[in-house]
Amino acid sequence: MFWFFGHPEVYIIILPAFGVISAIIPTFSRKPLFGYSSMVYATAAIAFLSFIVWAHHMFTVGMPLTGELYFMYATMLIAVPTGVKVFNWVTTMFRGAMSFETPMLFAIAFVILFTIGGFTGLMLSIAPSDIQYHDTYFVVAHFHYVMVAGAVFSGTAAIYYWLPKWCGKMYDETMGKLQFWIAFIGFNITFFPQHFLGLAGMPRRYADYALQFSDWNMVSSVGAFIYGGAQVLLLYNVVRTIVAGEPVSEPKTWEGAEGLEWTVATPAPYHTFSTPPEVK
């Protein structure tokens, strides 16, 4: 019953992230989103498939072979619409007039790291392999490459992207880029070694572990402190922006930004539209 709820829940978290990235990448590539219709269909396909793959978390409980085969194939099928989305994001950037402001850096990192998490998810989707990987730190690494690099990196990109519209003040770009690089490096130092730990057999959900796992755990712990420090820097940048940021008055903060929010005053009024806007 937990996984019947728990697996669709992670997709409910990641689908808004897809929307954020699909707004940010075209803005800083100065191009329309490539394959808009296929993006919409891929999002709908992921939303639908997310409700029928939940038992891939349960390959080791003794379900019938036919059940394992069904959930294995259904899980592998999700890679198709996800691959469509990654292809469209990369193609949107291809030969675009790209610039690398902080939101774009987080968006690019999202695409790279989420793709790595997707590949390890494919490894876990194969039932005979998952029996070996199950409840090891390999699963922990996969989960965080999907959810932290997915939901948290996209959320941070969204904060930097829409912060000037929210409060009418511009954040410190240099500090934003510094925070990105600290977060990106700290994240990978934290979670990439956990792939090695899992493949070596270290179980998850244990308070202690064997001595042979201590070196990579130390590396992972150092990375966690680096990544945590980056979040303090993000909080400071946001508060500093609200209190003493440089005022912004133009409706469109970013050149190339599209969407109704960029047609109203900055900061956005409490009642955005007194009459329904006409969208052409």
Secondary structure, 3 states (H helix, E strand, C coil): CHHHHHHHHHHHHHHHHHHHHHHHHHHHHCCCCCCHHHHHHHHHHHHHHCCCCHHHHCCCCCCCHHHHHHHHHHHHHCHHHHHHHHHHHHHHHCCCCCCCCHHHHHHHHHHHHHHHHHHHHHHHHCHHHHHHHCCEHHHHHHHHHHHHHHHHHHHHHHHHHHHHHHHCEECCHHHHHHHHHHHHHHHHHHHHHHHHHHHCCCECCCCCCCHHHHHHHHHHHHHHHHHHHHHHHHHHHHHHHHHHCEECCCCCCCCCCCCHHHHCCCCCCCCCCCCCCCCC
